[in-house]
């Protein structure tokens, strides 16, 4: 029996491009690069859309609006009457995202755009009322945001966290910089927590998805 072949760079590139992005997504991605924001990669965006659609998500929280790339992916998987609550500290980026959502055909009532720190906004959101929570903000705040997710999500709700492979550093024990250590400890904590049923997906820069039990 031949040993299994590792996933090649070409295969990963093919998988990332499997779900094509439309013109509006390309515009949002270009805006992100212009303002220095790292948007979610297409493979991880497609996974977000899948998670939202599979769970029939109606109420979603996004931490890290950026210029609207991940928001577009989420909205495209949510129910037609769903509302995306998206949080970011950069009002100018959110202004761009608001325009992007409108250009994509989403009514203003489909999004609730809140400017502020996630740790200040999340305590104001209602317990157990959300179907999906996506985190793509300040890495130092990931642990606290996960704690809030446990309160905000309904049973069966989905937590998704972007960037959890950190360019491969999380899997490298020699990488001991503070941000990598935080992510590595969070990966382990979610794997071991009784409250979550997790999977670490090798899409984009790593999407950690977990279902609240």
C-alpha positions in Angstrom: 0.0 0.0 0.0 1.4 3.4 -1.0 1.6 6.0 1.8 -0.9 8.9 1.5 0.5 11.9 -0.3 0.6 15.2 1.7 -1.6 18.0 0.4 0.5 19.9 -2.0 0.7 23.7 -2.4 -1.1 23.3 -5.8 -3.9 21.3 -4.1 -4.3 23.9 -1.4 -4.4 26.7 -4.0 -7.1 24.8 -5.9 -9.2 24.3 -2.8 -8.9 28.0 -1.9 -10.2 29.0 -5.3 -12.9 26.3 -5.4 -15.7 28.7 -4.5 -15.2 31.8 -6.7 -15.6 35.3 -5.5 -17.9 37.7 -7.4 -17.1 41.3 -8.4 -18.3 42.8 -5.1 -16.2 40.5 -3.1 -13.2 41.4 -5.2 -13.9 45.1 -4.6 -14.2 44.5 -0.8 -10.9 42.5 -0.9 -9.1 45.3 -2.8 -10.4 47.9 -0.3 -9.1 45.8 2.5 -5.6 45.6 1.1 -5.7 49.4 0.4 -6.4 50.2 4.1 -4.1 47.5 5.5 -6.6 45.0 6.7 -6.0 41.3 6.1 -9.4 39.9 4.9 -10.4 36.3 5.3 -9.2 34.1 2.5 -11.7 32.6 0.0 -11.5 29.1 1.3 -12.3 30.1 4.9 -15.0 32.5 3.6 -16.6 29.6 1.8 -16.4 27.5 5.0 -18.2 30.4 6.8 -20.9 30.5 4.2 -21.3 26.7 4.6 -21.6 26.9 8.4 -24.1 29.7 8.2 -26.2 27.8 5.6 -26.0 24.4 7.3 -27.3 25.9 10.6 -30.0 28.1 9.0 -28.3 31.0 10.7 -30.7 33.9 11.3 -28.8 35.9 14.0 -25.0 36.1 13.5 -22.3 38.2 15.3 -19.1 39.1 13.6 -16.1 40.5 15.4 -14.0 42.3 12.9 -16.0 44.0 10.2 -13.0 45.1 8.1 -14.2 46.2 4.6 -17.0 43.6 4.5 -15.3 40.5 3.0 -16.3 38.0 5.7 -19.6 39.8 6.2 -20.5 39.1 2.5 -19.6 35.4 2.9 -21.7 35.2 6.0 -24.7 37.0 4.6 -24.7 34.8 1.5 -25.1 31.7 3.7 -27.6 33.2 6.2 -31.4 33.0 5.9 -32.9 35.8 3.8 -34.4 37.4 6.9 -31.2 37.0 8.9 -29.4 39.9 10.6 -25.6 40.2 10.8 -24.4 42.2 13.8 -20.8 43.2 13.0 -18.4 44.9 15.3 -15.2 46.8 14.7 -13.2 49.7 16.2 -12.5 51.3 12.8 -15.5 53.4 11.7 -14.0 54.3 8.4 -13.6 50.6 7.5 -17.2 50.0 8.5 -18.3 52.9 6.2 -16.7 51.0 3.4 -18.3 47.8 4.4 -21.8 49.4 4.6 -21.3 50.6 1.0 -20.2 47.1 0.0 -23.2 45.4 1.6 -25.5 47.9 -0.2 -23.8 47.3 -3.6 -24.2 43.5 -3.0 -28.0 44.1 -2.8 -28.4 43.6 1.0 -30.9 46.0 2.6 -29.7 48.1 5.5 -32.0 46.2 7.8 -29.9 43.0 7.2 -26.9 44.4 9.1 -26.4 46.0 12.5 -23.0 47.8 12.3 -21.6 48.7 15.7 -18.4 50.7 16.2 -16.4 49.8 19.3 -14.2 47.2 21.0 -15.7 43.8 21.0 -15.1 43.4 24.7 -17.2 46.5 25.3 -20.0 45.6 22.9 -20.5 41.8 23.5 -21.8 42.3 27.1 -24.7 44.3 25.7 -25.8 41.5 23.5 -28.6 39.1 24.6 -27.8 35.6 26.0 -28.5 32.5 23.9 -29.9 34.5 21.0 -27.3 33.9 18.3 -26.8 31.0 15.8 -23.2 31.8 14.8 -20.4 33.9 16.1 -17.3 34.7 14.0 -14.1 36.1 15.5 -11.5 37.8 13.4 -10.3 40.7 15.5 -7.6 41.4 18.0 -5.8 38.1 18.7 -5.1 39.1 22.3 -8.9 39.3 22.9 -9.7 35.9 21.4 -10.0 34.1 24.7 -12.4 36.6 26.2 -14.5 36.6 23.0 -14.8 32.8 23.2 -16.0 33.2 26.8 -18.7 35.6 25.5 -19.6 33.2 22.7 -20.5 30.5 25.2 -23.1 32.9 26.7 -24.3 34.4 23.4 -24.8 31.3 21.3 -27.9 29.0 21.5 -27.3 25.3 22.1 -26.1 24.0 18.7 -24.8 27.4 17.7 -21.5 27.6 16.0 -18.3 29.5 17.0 -15.8 30.2 14.2 -12.4 31.7 14.7 -10.1 32.9 11.9 -6.3 32.7 11.7 -5.9 29.8 14.1 -2.9 28.3 12.4 -0.9 31.6 12.3 1.0 30.8 9.2 1.9 27.3 10.5 3.4 28.7 13.8 0.7 27.2 16.0 1.8 23.7 14.9 5.5 24.5 15.5 6.5 24.0 19.2 9.5 26.2 18.6 7.3 29.2 17.9 7.0 30.9 21.3 6.0 34.5 20.5 3.1 35.8 22.7 0.4 35.8 19.9 1.2 32.2 18.8 1.2 31.0 22.4 -2.2 32.5 23.0 -3.6 30.9 19.9 -2.0 27.5 20.7 -3.5 27.5 24.2 -6.9 28.5 22.8 -6.8 25.6 20.3 -6.1 23.2 23.1 -8.6 24.7 25.5 -11.5 24.4 22.9 -10.4 20.8 22.1 -10.6 19.8 25.7 -13.7 21.8 26.8 -16.8 19.8 27.4 -19.0 22.7 26.3 -17.7 22.6 22.7 -17.5 20.1 19.8 -14.6 21.5 17.7 -12.7 21.0 14.5 -9.7 22.8 13.2 -10.1 23.3 9.4 -7.0 23.9 7.3 -8.6 26.6 5.1 -7.2 30.1 4.8 -4.9 30.5 7.8 -6.9 28.0 9.8 -10.6 28.2 10.8 -11.4 26.7 14.1 -15.1 25.9 14.2 -16.9 24.6 17.3 -20.5 23.7 18.0 -21.9 24.6 21.4 -23.2 21.4 23.1 
